[in-house]
Every structure is written in structure tokens, then in C-alpha cells.
Amino acid sequence: MSKRAGKRPTIRDVAAVAGVSRGTVSRVINGGHWVSPEAREKVESAIARTGYVVSHSARSLATGRAGSIGFLLTEPQQLLFEDPNFSILYRAAAAALAKVDLPLVLMVAGTESERTQVLRYIGAGHVDGVLLISSHEGNPVVASLLDAGVPTVACGRPLGYEDRMGWVAADDRTGGRAMTRHLLERGCHKLGMVTGPPDTSGGSERYLGFVDAMTEAGIAVDPSLVVHGDYSRASGNAGAAELLARHEDLDGIFVASDLMAAGALEVLRHAGRRVPDEVVVGGFDDSGLAATLEPPLTTMRQPFTRISEEMVRLLLGVIDGEDPASIVLPTTLVERASTARG
């Protein structure tokens, strides 16, 4: 059947080609309930032949759902473009949702005015659920989403709300322990750390992994060898500069994200400290940036695609009435030149 000139195919056209009623076509489009496998196959074939495109507004009227999912980043807007982790998570989530014909709406709530706007948008029913990215402890957005009954799944452990919502996280503490051990095995005697924000699960757990490994090695953690960053390149730059100012004999740095590690490497280069000969450096993420740095950065690989896929799976389950669940995924040490001491 050819498309009518100048007109988009309709449900009527699909029904005619499939040899079924318009009601059957509508039921297939809206979830396939009370439709035989044979009828579903006919309708899906007819949709492909006619080029019919499902109207999300029509589907929303039929199902009572918005037909979209929100990707909510609770960080300053500049980090959305500076930190490659977020774009990888977004692309993977969008790809997973495309398989069930659901678009992903990008929202940023890094300021009070943005939070107000985003919560108003979500509260108006424009999305069926939220993938919450980079949640900080005490962030009012989390409480607002839960109080409003919005299905939500977090990336990382949502501090203070672990038992009230679903979440998917990398095993940050084990990863932090593994990286610290690796740096100590490279002969470090004065090892410092630039942590992530302490009010995030990644920031706190990677630091605890650092403490675990130092304790196992019989080394007391010196507070002057620990500075806090915010996952930005600038904070990695400032953190490394502070560590060097405090300890001229610093010979290793564990930086809790690859973007911060990029800033740390700049400081070491400007200070004339050779990596890895004089100072070894390890990061965390392996989102693509690490391999492009000079020297290429040893880091802990997070399974970003798997994290997004699991978040989508859990969220769709919550939307359909399932109880929230949590998943912790392993990290992997990726060795590169920044720790390759002979």
C-alpha cells in the first residue's frame, strides 16, 4: 500500500493493511493488551509497510502517561558539557529507552531557580519517571520527587534515601581501594588524594577505599594529604597545587575522577614534576578522557553503559508498580602510562 500523497499514514491505514479493526491497532500501539500474537504481528508489519509513526500525544491520552522519561542532572550546567561521564550516561539511557519508544528529556537543576522550574515541569506530569544523576546529600530535589510520588532511580547511592528509591552505582569503595593499592605498589611513600564531593556517594566511598588500602598497608592517613574536589578540572588543578604546596616530596596522587586528574596533571607539568617518574597519578571513570591525557591516565573503569541500562530497567519497573531495587556494579583497573614506573 502506498502512502496517500501529502498525508501521513493513520491508524485507519494501518488497520486496512493489517486487516484488523482500528481498536486492535490502538491496543497494539498502547501495549498489546488483549491482542493475539497473530494480530500483533499483522499490525506491526502494517506499521512498517505504511510508515506510520505513533503520536505520543495520542498515546498519552489513551494510557494516562506522559510517554517520556526525565534525565535530571543536579549539577551546574557547565559540568554537563565539561564532564564526559554525563554525556555517556545520557546517550546510553536514551538508547535503552529508544527500544521501548520512549524519549529522554534532559533537565538540569544546579541552581535554586532551575530546581524550581524543573520540579514544576515534573509535577505537571510531563514525564513518567526520573533518572536522577549526581545527587548530593540534602539536595531538596530528591525529597520533592519522593514526596510527589514521582518514580525515580538514582545514579549512585542517594545518601539518606537509599531505602526509599531505586539506585544503580559502581562499586566505588572497592575501586578506590584497588587504585590506592596499585599506587602504593608503584613505590609511593607520600601518597595524596583529591576526593570527590564528600556529600556524594562516589566522593565518600572512593575516599573510604583510599583509607581502607592505606590502613591495610599499615600507613596512617595524614589529613594534610587529602583535599576535596567537586569533580571539575579546576578543582583537580587546585587540589594538586595544594598538595604540592604542603608536601614537596609528594610522589603519588589518587584523583577521584578523570576530569579532576586532567587538572592535576597540568599542575604537575607546570611544576616540573615528571609523571610517572617522580609522581604517579591515578584517576577514576575511564569515560574516554583518560586515554587522551599526557601521559595517558591509569584509572578505574566504571561500566557507564551498563549503569544507564540498569537504571532504565529499574525505573520502568517502578513505573509499572514494582518495588524499588538497588544494584552495585564492579569497576576495573585500567593501567596506562601515568603509573608505569620501571
N, C-alpha and C positions, 0 to 999 in steps of 0.2 A: 504494500500500500504506500503510495507516495504522499508526502505531506501536502496539505492544501496550500496553494500558493499564497505567501504573505501571512499565513496564520500558524500559530504554534499548535502542535498536536494537543488534544484534550483527552480527558478520561473517556469521553464518548468514542473517540477514535481508537483508543486502546481497547475498549470493550468490543468494538466492532471487529477488530483484527483478531482478538483472542476468542471471540465467540462466546463471551460471558456477559453478565449484566454489569452495569456501572457500579452497583453496590459491591460486587465481587472485586472489581478493580480497586475500589476505595478501601476495602478491608485488607487487601494485599499491601497497598501503599502504607496503611496505618498499622502494620504489624503482623498481618497474616492470620489473625484470629478467625476461627470458624471457616477456614478455607482449606479445601483438599489440596494435597501436593500436586495433583494434576492441574487443578485450576491455577494454582500459584505459578507453575511452570509456564502455562499458557500466557498468563498476564505478564510475567517477567520477559518472556520472549517478545510479546507485543510491544512492551515499553521500549525494548531495544530496537525493534523494527521501525517504530514510529518516531523515535527520538523524543518521546515525551519526557518532560522534566517535572519532577514533583514540586508543587508550590508549597513552600514551608509555611506560608500564612494559612493556606487551606488546611494543611496537616495540623497546625496548632489549634485551629477551630475544632477539628474533629477529635483531637486527643486531649485537649486541655493543657498542652505543654508548649513551651516556647520553641522547642526544636533546635536549641543551641546550648553550648556549654561555655562558661567563662574561664579564662586563663588569667588569674589575678595575681599580679606581682606587687608585693608590698615593699618595694624599694624605690629610691629616687629614679626618675626617668633616665638619667644618664647611664645608670648601670645596665639598663635594658640594652643599650647599644654598645657599651664598653665590655661587658662580661659575656663571652660566648656561651656560657652554660645555659643562659636563659633562652637564647635562640634555639639551641639544640633541644631543650625540653619542649619548647613550643612546637617546633617542627614535628617532633616525634608524636606529641599529643594530637596535633592536627591530623597526622597521617593515620593514627589509630581511630580517631573519630570519623574520618572520611569513610572508613569501612562500614560504618553504620549510618552514613549520610547525615552526620551532624556537624555543623560548622563550629569553629572555635573562635570566640570573641576575646580579643586581647584587651585587658584593663590594667591600669597602673594606679596604685594608691599609695604613693610615697609621702604625700603631704596631707594635712588635715582637710583641705578643700577637695583634694582628689578622693579621699576616703568618703567624704560626704556625698559626692557626686556618684561614685561607684556603688555605694550602698543603696542610694536612691534608685539607681538603674536596676540593680539586682532585685531590690524589694518590689519593683514594679512588675516582676515576673518575666523579664526579658531573657533570662537564661534558666535552664532547668537544674543546674548544679555548677559548682565552682571547683576548679583545680587551683589550690592556694599555694603560691610559690614564695619561698623565703620568708616564712612567718617568724616574727620576733616575739619573745615573751612579753606579755602585757599589751600587745597590739589590740586596740579596740575592735578592729575589723573582725577578728576571729570570734569574739564574744557576740558581736552583732549578727554574724552569719548563723551561728548556732541558735541564738535566741529567736531568730526569724524562721528557724526550721529549714534553712537552705541546705540541701545535700552538698557536703564539702569533703574533699580529700586533700590533704596537705602533702607537699614535697618536703620531706624532713619531718622529724618528730615535733609536733606542735606543743612546745613547752607549756605545761599547765592544762592542756586539753587532750592529752594522749588517750584518755578513756572515753572521750565524747565525740571523736571524729576519726575517720579513717586516715591513714597516712602511709607513705612509702619512703623509705630512707636507705641511703647507703650505710654500710657498717663503718661509721666514721671513727669510732674508738679503736676498733681493730686496725683500721687503716692508719690511724695516727700512730699506733704502737709499731706497726710494721715499718713505717717510714723512719721513725726515730731509731729503731734498731739498725736499719740499713745505714743511716748516717753515722751512728756510733761505730758500726763495723768498718766504716771507711777511715777510722782513726781519729775521730773528733774527740778533743779534750775539753773544748769550750763551745758547747752547742747551745744556740739560742733558738727561740721560736717567735714567729709573728703569727698570732692566733687570728681566728675569725671573730666576729662579734660574740661576746660571751652570752648574750641573750638569744642566741640561735642554737639549735641542736648541733649543727655542724661545728660552730665555733667552740662550744663547750666540750663536745665529745672528742674532737681531734686533739684538743689540749689535754684531756684526760688520758688519751692514748699516749701522748708525749710523756706525761707523768708516770704512767704505767711502765713504759720502757726504761725511763731513767731510773726508776726505783728498782726494777729488775736487774739493772746493771750496777746497782749499788751507788748511784750518783744522786745526791740531794739536789732537788730543783731549786736553783737560785732565782728568786723573783726578779732580779735585775737582768736576767737573761730572757725574760718573757715580756713582750709588748703586744698590745691588742690592735688589730686592724679591722677594717669594715668591708673587706673583700674587694676594695678598689685598688687600682695600680698605685694611686697616690699614697694610700695608707701602707702599702708594701714598701714603697720608697722611704716614707717617713720612719717606718718600723725598723728597717735595716740600718738607716742612718743613726737612729737612737741606739741600737745595739752596738754598732761600731764605736760610737762616742763613749759608751760605757765600758767597752771591752776591746782594747786594741788587739788582743790576742784571739779574738773570735775566729774559730776555724770551721764553723758549720752553722747553717740556718735551716730550720724546718719552717716553711711558709705555708699557711693553711689554705691557700688557693693559688692556682697558676697565675692568675692576673696579678695578685699581690707579689708573687715571685718574680714576675717581669719587672716590677718596680724595684725589688730588692737587687736584682742583677744589675740594673742601671747604676744604683748607688755603689755597688762593689766595683763595677768597671771604672766609675769616676774616681773612686778612692784608690785605684791602682791595685786592688786585691784580685789576684788571678783565681778564676773558678775553672776547674776544681782543685788546682794545685795548692792554693793557700786556704780557700774556703769552699766547702762543698754545700750545695743547695738542693733541697728537695721541696716539691710542691704537692698539690692535691687537686685532682679533677681529670686531667688529660682530655680536655674538650677540643683539642686541636691546636691551641695556642702553644702548649709546652714544646711541641716538636719544632716550632718555628723560632724559638728563642736562641740566643747566642750566649753560652753554649746551649744546645738542646737540653731540656729540663727533665730530670728524673722526677717522677710524680706517681701518685696513686690514682689509678683509673676508676672513675665512677661509671656504672652502667647506665648512662643517661637515657638511652632509648628504652631500655627495659623499665626504668623508673617511670617514664611517661606512660608506657603501655599498661603497667600495673595500676597506675593512678587512674587511668581511664576505665580500666576494667572494674576497679573497686567503686568508682563513682557511679558508673552505670548501674551497678548492683544496688547501691544505696538509693538511687532514684527509683529503682523498681521495688524498693521496700526491704532490701537485705540489711542486716546489721553491719555497722562499720567494722572494718578489719585493718590490720597493720601488717606491713611486710618490710623486712630488713634484707638488703641485697649486699653481696660481698664486693669488696674492692680488690684491685690487683696492682701490685707494684710494677711499674714500667721503668726500667733503668735506661738512662741516657748519659750524655757526656758530663752533666753538671755534678755527677758523683763518681766519675770514672778515674779514680786515683790509681796509679800503677802500684 
